[in-house]
Each structure stands twice: as structure tokens, then as C-alpha cells.
Amino acid sequence: MGRLIDEAGTSTSGKYIVVDRDSPGFLLLDSYGLTQTRCRTDVVRIYGPKNSLICAIPTDSVPAGVYTVDPSTLTLIPQ
């Protein structure tokens, strides 16, 4: 899984997961060529199971925006 970061009251305002290597979140980021970053505006925001949140630097193939993930296939679904 990973560590929960709570930045409520800061400019990033929210909670997100810092993924552990070899976790489903890490495998998801790796499969899309994404690099995790702090949550802020203009990033890829991925909402997973139990409303977990992972943020990543946008790429040409995965632009900034909000996504959910199919946990059975680790497929991103644009929202």
C-alpha cells in the first residue's frame, strides 16, 4: 500500500497515498509511465479503492485530470 499524507490546510489541501514499491499503486504508475508527485493543481489525480488518492506528473499519454482506477485490471478511467 503506502503512507497516508495529510496536507489539510496547506496549499495542496488534502490526503493522498505515497505508494510503496511493488504495491498495486506503484505497478499502476509504472505501467502508465507516471511519476508520483504531491497533489496540487494540474496533476493526474487517481482515485482508487476506498476513495484513496494518488497524484502523478502528467504525460503526453496521461494528461492532467481526474481518473478512477479499475482495481481488477489497474486501468485508468478518465472522469
N, C-alpha and C positions, 0 to 999 in steps of 0.2 A: 504494500500500500504506500504509505508515505507519512510525512509530518503535516499536521494541520497548521497553517499560518493564519493568524487573525490580525488583520490590519484595520479593524474597525476604527473609525475616527481619524484615519490618515488619508492621504491623497488617493490611495488605492482602494480604501473603504471596502473591506470585505474579507472573507475567509477563502482560502484556496489550499490545495494539496501540493506539497513538494514531493514528487514521485521518487520512489526507491528504484534503483537499478533492478532490472528483471521483473518488475511488477507489471500488471496489465497496463497501467498508465504509461510506464516507460516504453513498453512494447508498442502502444498506440502512437506515442510521439515519434518513436523511431521508424515505424512503418510509413509515416507520412513525411518524414524528414523534418520534423519540427523540433525546435529547441525551447525548453521551458523557460518562462520569464515571470517576473512579478506581474500580477494583474493590474492593468491600467487601461486607459482608452486605447483604441487602435491596435488591439491584440486579438489573437484567436482565443476565444473563451469556450472551453469544452466542459459541458455539464454532464456528469456521469451518474452512476447509481447513487441513490440517497442524496441527490442534489449536490454531489461533490463537484468541485470546480478545479480545473487545471487551465493555466494560461500559457500561451506559446507565442513566439515571434512569427508573424505572418510570412508566408512564402508565396511564390507565383501560383503554386498549385492549391494552397490553402490560404485564401485571403483573410484579413481581419474580419471578425464577425462572431456570431454566436452559433454554437454547434451542440448537438447532443451526440451521444455515442451508443451504438448498439453493443451491449456488453458481450453478447454471444459471438460476435464477429469482429469486434473492435473497429467498426466502420463509423466514420463521422457522418452526421446527418445535419446539413445546414438548416438553420431555423429562420 
